[in-house]
Amino acid sequence: MMEDKSQDTVTFALPEGALPIQIVLDELKSLYPHARYDLDFSTPLDLLVATLLAAQCTDERVNAVTKDLFQKYRRAEDYVAVSQEELEQDVRPTGFYRQKAKQIRAACQYLITNLNGEVPRTLAELVKIPGVGRKTANVILGSAFGVTEGFIVDTHVGRLVKRFGWTQQSDAVKAERELMRLIPQQEWLGLAHRIIYHGRAVCVARSPRCAQCTLAVSCPSATNR
């Protein structure tokens, strides 16, 4: 059933019993009014590197490493010019440092070869960069360029939208497509960040804190526990 498109609300019907999207929008905006992507960066290249380093590492540790890293490496050419071994040592505290150094160098070489060393502004171009999938591309577009082409689906978002009853998809790309049909585009970036915050603070992977959750009264996962 279609809803009134003149209103800033959902334009496609939710699955039966799902947590109403407008309730989530309103409540999470109230709880996390300043939610943003937590990796520090000054340039789109910084953010690309930071997202590659963030795999299986906390944002706090990545930010501690990139504080000096981004002073040393300012252009894609800088990452390619340095030796693999030196870059490995610079990113070592983030874990899996050999693979991450290789990914960063491969991504930067791609930028140099194909895009004059610049990070592109479209999803189609971003996902061509080695190591960059749709989630990372959506993060870079939204946070570095203010462009919203898709919905960020990380582990927190994937977990919460299933608990909300918005999708049953475990595949991130399929879940993203369903979310893009359900949620107004102007809400995609802000809502994704707020869901991530809520997933870290309350709706955690193991033993979610439903008793503390202001969404619990309407959430199918809370009422079914």
matplotlib code that plots the C-alpha trace (Angstrom):
import matplotlib.pyplot as plt

x = [0.0, 1.4, 1.4, 0.9, 4.1, 3.5, 4.5, 8.0, 7.2, 7.7, 6.6, 6.3, 4.5, 6.4, 6.1, 3.3, 4.3, 7.5, 8.5, 7.1, 9.9, 8.7, 8.8, 12.5, 13.3, 11.8, 13.2, 16.8, 16.9, 16.1, 18.6, 21.5, 21.0, 24.7, 25.3, 28.0, 30.6, 33.2, 36.4, 38.4, 39.4, 40.2, 40.0, 38.2, 41.5, 41.9, 38.4, 39.1, 42.2, 40.5, 37.7, 40.2, 42.0, 38.7, 38.1, 38.1, 39.4, 37.8, 37.3, 39.2, 42.3, 42.1, 41.8, 44.8, 46.8, 45.6, 46.4, 50.0, 49.4, 47.5, 50.3, 52.8, 50.7, 48.7, 48.3, 47.7, 51.2, 52.6, 51.2, 52.5, 56.0, 56.7, 57.8, 55.3, 57.3, 57.3, 53.5, 52.9, 54.7, 52.7, 49.4, 50.4, 48.4, 45.1, 45.7, 46.0, 48.5, 50.1, 46.8, 45.7, 48.9, 48.5, 44.9, 45.8, 48.6, 46.4, 43.6, 45.9, 47.6, 44.1, 43.4, 46.6, 46.2, 42.6, 41.5, 44.5, 44.9, 41.5, 38.7, 35.6, 32.2, 30.0, 29.1, 29.7, 33.3, 34.1, 33.2, 35.8, 38.6, 40.3, 39.0, 36.0, 32.5, 29.1, 29.2, 32.6, 31.5, 28.3, 30.3, 32.7, 30.0, 27.9, 30.5, 33.1, 30.9, 27.4, 26.1, 23.6, 23.3, 22.7, 22.1, 25.1, 24.6, 27.3, 27.1, 25.1, 22.6, 22.2, 21.4, 19.0, 16.9, 16.3, 15.3, 13.0, 11.3, 12.2, 13.9, 14.9, 17.8, 21.2, 23.0, 24.0, 23.4, 19.9, 19.1, 20.2, 17.9, 14.9, 15.8, 16.2, 12.6, 11.2, 13.0, 12.9, 16.3, 16.9, 16.9, 19.3, 22.6, 21.5, 19.4, 22.2, 24.6, 21.9, 21.2, 24.9, 25.0, 22.0, 23.5, 26.6, 24.9, 21.7, 20.8, 24.0, 24.7, 24.5, 21.9, 20.4, 19.4, 15.6, 14.7, 16.7, 15.4, 12.8, 11.8, 11.0, 7.3, 6.9, 9.8, 8.8, 12.1, 11.6, 8.0, 8.9, 11.6]
y = [0.0, 3.4, 6.3, 10.0, 11.0, 14.7, 13.8, 13.2, 9.6, 6.1, 5.6, 1.8, -0.5, -2.3, -6.0, -6.7, -6.3, -4.3, -1.3, 1.8, 3.7, 7.1, 6.1, 5.1, 8.2, 10.5, 8.6, 8.1, 11.7, 12.6, 10.2, 10.8, 14.3, 14.7, 11.2, 11.0, 8.6, 8.3, 8.1, 11.3, 12.7, 16.0, 14.9, 12.2, 10.3, 10.3, 8.8, 6.1, 5.1, 5.2, 3.0, 0.4, 0.5, 0.2, -3.4, -5.5, -2.6, 0.0, 3.5, 4.8, 2.8, 3.9, 7.5, 7.2, 5.8, 8.2, 11.2, 10.8, 8.9, 11.7, 14.1, 11.8, 10.8, 13.6, 12.3, 9.0, 9.2, 9.3, 5.9, 4.4, 5.9, 4.5, 0.9, -1.8, -2.5, 1.1, 1.5, -1.8, -0.5, 2.8, 1.0, -2.0, -1.1, -1.5, -5.2, -7.2, -4.6, -6.4, -6.9, -3.4, -1.8, -3.8, -2.6, 1.0, 0.9, -0.9, 1.6, 4.6, 3.1, 2.8, 6.4, 7.5, 5.4, 6.1, 9.2, 11.5, 10.6, 11.9, 10.0, 9.9, 11.2, 8.5, 5.0, 3.4, 4.7, 4.2, 0.5, 0.0, 0.9, -2.2, -3.0, -0.7, -2.2, -0.5, 0.1, 1.9, 3.8, 5.0, 6.1, 8.1, 9.7, 10.7, 11.8, 13.3, 14.7, 15.0, 12.7, 10.0, 7.2, 4.3, 3.2, 2.3, -1.3, -2.4, -5.2, -2.9, -1.7, -5.2, -6.6, -3.8, -3.6, -7.3, -6.9, -4.0, -6.3, -4.1, -6.9, -10.5, -10.3, -11.3, -10.2, -6.6, -5.6, -7.1, -5.5, -2.2, -2.4, -3.1, -0.2, 2.1, 1.3, 1.7, 4.9, 8.4, 9.1, 12.3, 10.1, 7.5, 8.9, 10.3, 7.2, 4.8, 6.7, 6.8, 3.1, 2.4, 4.5, 2.6, -0.7, 0.1, 1.6, -0.4, -3.0, -4.9, -8.2, -10.3, -9.7, -6.5, -4.1, -4.1, -2.9, 0.3, 0.8, 3.5, 1.6, -1.6, -0.9, -1.1, -3.4, -6.9, -8.4, -6.9, -8.0, -11.5, -12.1]
z = [0.0, -1.0, 1.4, 0.6, -1.3, -0.3, 3.2, 4.4, 5.4, 4.1, 0.5, 0.5, 3.0, 5.7, 6.4, 8.8, 12.4, 11.7, 13.8, 12.0, 10.3, 11.3, 15.0, 14.5, 12.6, 15.3, 18.3, 17.0, 16.0, 19.6, 21.0, 18.7, 17.2, 16.2, 15.0, 12.3, 10.9, 13.7, 11.7, 11.6, 8.2, 6.4, 2.8, 0.8, 0.5, 4.2, 4.6, 2.0, 3.9, 7.3, 6.1, 4.8, 8.1, 10.1, 9.1, 12.2, 14.2, 16.5, 15.2, 18.3, 17.4, 13.7, 14.7, 16.9, 14.0, 11.4, 13.5, 12.4, 9.2, 7.6, 8.3, 6.6, 3.6, 2.0, -1.6, -3.2, -4.7, -1.1, -0.3, -3.5, -3.2, 0.2, 0.6, 1.5, 4.7, 5.9, 5.3, 7.2, 10.2, 10.1, 10.1, 12.3, 15.4, 13.4, 12.9, 9.7, 8.7, 5.8, 4.0, 4.8, 3.6, 0.3, 0.0, 0.6, -2.0, -4.6, -4.0, -4.4, -7.5, -9.0, -8.3, -9.8, -12.9, -13.6, -11.8, -11.6, -7.9, -6.9, -5.1, -7.3, -6.4, -7.7, -6.4, -9.7, -9.8, -6.1, -6.2, -8.9, -6.5, -5.0, -1.6, -1.8, -1.6, -1.5, 2.2, 2.0, -1.1, 0.6, 3.6, 1.4, -0.7, 2.3, 4.7, 2.3, -0.4, 1.0, -1.7, -0.9, -3.5, -1.2, 2.4, 4.5, 5.7, 8.2, 10.8, 13.2, 10.5, 9.1, 12.6, 13.7, 10.5, 10.8, 14.5, 13.5, 11.0, 8.0, 6.1, 6.5, 4.1, 5.5, 2.3, 2.8, -0.8, -0.9, 2.5, 1.2, -1.8, 0.4, 2.7, -0.2, -1.2, 2.3, 3.5, 2.1, 0.4, 2.5, 5.6, 4.4, 5.6, 9.0, 9.8, 9.0, 11.4, 14.2, 13.8, 14.1, 17.3, 18.7, 17.8, 19.7, 22.8, 23.2, 20.6, 20.9, 19.1, 22.2, 24.9, 23.5, 26.3, 25.4, 29.0, 28.3, 24.7, 24.1, 20.9, 22.7, 23.0, 19.3, 18.3, 17.2, 18.5, 21.9, 22.3, 21.1, 23.7]

ax = plt.figure().add_subplot(projection="3d")
ax.plot(x, y, z, "-o")
ax.set_aspect("equal")
plt.show()
